[in-house]
Amino acid sequence: MIFDKIQLNKSLVLIDADTEKRYQIKEILFDLNSIKNKERQLVFLYCNKRNKVSTIGVYFSFLKSNFTIALLDEGLDEELKNKLEKDYYPNIIIDDKRSKIRDFSKFFVKSEHFEIELFKYKEESNIILNKNIKLLLSTSGTTGSPKFVKLSEENLVRNSISINNYLPIVKEDVCPLNLPLFYSYGLSLLHSNAIAGGEIVCNCEDVLGRLFWKQFERFGFTSIAGVPFIYEMLDRIGFRKKQYHSLKYITQAGGNLNEKIKQQFLNYCLDNSVEFYVMYGQTEATARISYVPPKDLKDNINSIGKPILDGKLFLDNETNELLYEGPNVFGGYANGYRDLISWIDHSQLRTGDLARKDGKGFYYITGRLKRFIKVFGNRVNLDELETLLKVNLDGANFACIGIEDKYIIVFCDTKSVSLDEVRKAVMSKLKIHSSIIKHNYINSFPLTSNGKINYKELKNSYEI
């Protein structure tokens, strides 16, 4: 269904930012007839963060087919890739980073302009995939956790419709695809613009580098999408000192942006007739849950807004946890291939965020129930991080906390483990910048009455 809506958009053109070549969607679709099977199959698509045109073509081709697609970061550590593949037994793997994969044979498929190498499992798979599961997205960002969110065609279509209901996407737009596909925000950027927009520029440079801004001028980008880290860096490199005549609107999601910086970007947008959309979402809701209309942002600067079309937000009466209902709510989690046989129609999504609602119907996040933080737009599960450190730095105990979605503080109970060792262990597995990792020695961990680590006390004791 989602591909049918994309294919109906006759204005859609995909552009390679490096070569400036332009492609119609039919020109980048790959012939999958040689690998198709009557039974639904699972494909692992490891994606490059620059979103090459060929990658988009591969994704659209499998989207059109009967396959279930798992989108993953090709930059994951190879050990994590191997573990994921053992947990899920995919039939097909596409990964430009590897020249061979054990028990898989090489195969080639072609489109009008590209040829790609894929790996096909040598034996027939007995894995049963529920007919509702079209897409698997990781909840953990860069950690390589085996936990996936199960999404359906209806989830994808309905969320795209809701996003297009409030974003001013039109056929004349030129959208830079500057967020990775394996991230739900990046995927929704592709879907919403492919359905209702015009030109989508692929293979973009990093938005924080000079080459991206040369591409901005060359193609005339009409929008920019970013997580808080991107806006913080844009502020540092002087984004607000210039005018961008083609720019119509900017969007921000992936965590709470510092109020001061958010206000500065809002002021810039108001002065330059650019709309600023602040949004809130979770992978379990396909992408977006709520947004703040630009006209209301000035008076509701810290709000996550109101629910999207066909969605409903409300609070748990006992805990004030934010709950959501809508057609974009997922069909459950998967931790391995056995979980792919089932689909659960959730009546509501428990977001794990604490919130309040004001008299005008705007929602505000006040805290978190879950043990994760968002850095660089990716969710990092702090419990998983502790386990990773204990495995890789044997002989020490660790406790991890997050500070304002900006820092990860690693507490260690021995001085034999250095900050460099901690950073290397984290970076080698998670691929996140070392600047967010802080290290603190502690003689003994404070405990709660039931013998668990008292993270609240740890957080109160630490000063950056």
Secondary structure, 3 states (H helix, E strand, C coil): CHHHHHHCCCCCEEEECCCCCEECHHHCCCCCCCCCCCCCCEEEEEECCCCCHHHHHHHHHHHHCCCEEEEEECCCCHHHHHHHHHHHCCCEEECCCCCCCCCEEEEEEECCCCEEEEEEECCCCCCCCCCCCCEEEECCCCCCCCCEEEECHHHHHHHHHHHHHHCCCCCCCEEECCCCCCCHHHHHHHHHHHHHCCEEEECCCCCCCHHHHHHHHHHCCCEEEECHHHHHHHHHCCHHHCCCCCCCEEEECCCCCCHHHHHHHHHHHHHCCCEEEEEEECHHHCCEEEEECHHHHCCCCCCCEEECCCCEEEECCCCCEEEEECCCCCCCEECCHHHHHCCCCCCCEEEEEEEEECCCCCEEEEEECCCEEEECCEEEEHHHHHHHHHHHCCCCCEEEEEECCCEEEEEECCCCCCHHHHHHHHHHHHCCCHHHEEEEECCCCCECCCCCECHHHHHHHCCC
